[in-house]
Amino acid sequence: MNLLLYMSPIAVLVLVPAVLIMEPNVLEVILSLGKQHRYMWVLLFINSTMAYSANLSNFLVTKHTSALTLQVLGNAKGAVAVVISILLFRNPVTVVGIGGYTMTVLGVVAYGQAKRRFR
């Protein structure tokens, strides 16, 4: 929580000026969308809450495990996302891609085995 407390204001100070420079009419667009779509502010709040929750869960996983475990979980998530996209959307896959994700899954399994063995 403390890390989020210190990171968030810094991120706002860096990103808001960048947005205002790169997209000069962004405030007008936001206000007009807020007037046109009555649920926009609710959706914006839900989006912000979900982003906060994702950051908080990443920090909690890192706190209770390690940064390496979080990285391995990220690789496993990527492999699962690819398998789901292949099954649902019938995305084409090359032999090199299959080999790479097979190595990823084997690495995740090997990490889990090594972690259990050396506890």
N, C-alpha and C positions, 0 to 999 in steps of 0.2 A: 504494500500500500504506500509506503514511504517513497519507493522508487517512482510509482505513478504520480504521487503528489509533486515530486520535484521535476519529473520529465514533462508533464502536461503543460505547465506554463511556458517552459522553454520551447516546446514544440509549437505552441500558439504564437509566440513571439517570432519564431522563424518562418512559420508557414503562412500566417495571415498577410504580412507584407508581400510575400512572394505571390500569393493568389491575387492580391489587389493590383500588383504590377503586371502579371501575366494575363489576367482577365479583368480589365478595367470596369466592365459593366456587370460584374457578378452580383453586386448588391441589388441592382434593379431587377435582375433576372430572378433572384431569390424571392424578393418581395412580390413580384408579379405571379410567380408560381404559387406562393402562399395564398394569394387572393383567388387564383383560378381553381386550385385543388384544396378542398377543405381539410383533407387528411395529411397534407404535406408536413405540417409541424409535428404531428404525432409520429409520422414515419421517420422524420429527422431525429426525434427524440429516441425512438426505438433503435435506429441505426447507431446513434451515439452510445446508447446503453450496451448494445451488442459489441461494439468496438472496445468499450471499457472492459466488458466481461472477458473478451478474448485476451486482452492484454493482461488482465488480472490472473486468468487461468494459466497463461504462459509463465508469469512470474511465480505463481504457486507451484507449478510443476518443477520449475528450475530450483526453487527453494527446497522442495521435498525430495528431489532426485539429484540431478546435476545438469549442467549445460550440455554435456555430451549426450545424456539420455534424451533431452529435448531435441537435439539435432537428429538423433536416430529416429525418434518418433516422427519428426518432420519428413524424413526420407520414407518411412513406412507409410505415412499419410499420402505422399506423392504416388507411391506404388499402388495403393488401394484406389486412389482417384483414377489412375490410368486403367486399372482393371474394370472399375465401374463404367468408365466412359467407353471401354471396348464392348462391354456387355450391353449397355443401354443404347448407345449411339452407333454401334458398329463402326467405330473409327478404325481406319487401316493401321496396321502395325507392321513394322519392318523386323527382320531377323535381328538386326543390331539393337533395336528397341527392346525386343523380347529378352535378348541377352543382358542388356543393361538393367532392366527391372528384375530379372532373375537374380543377378548379382546383388542388387539392392535388397531383395527379400532375404537372400542367403546371409548378407551382412547383418541384417536386423536380427535374424535367428541366431547367428554366431555371437552377436553382442549380448543377447539375452542369455545364452548358454554360459558365456564367459562371466557375466555378472553373477549368475547363480552359483557357478563353481567357486568363485573367489570371494564369496561373502564372508 
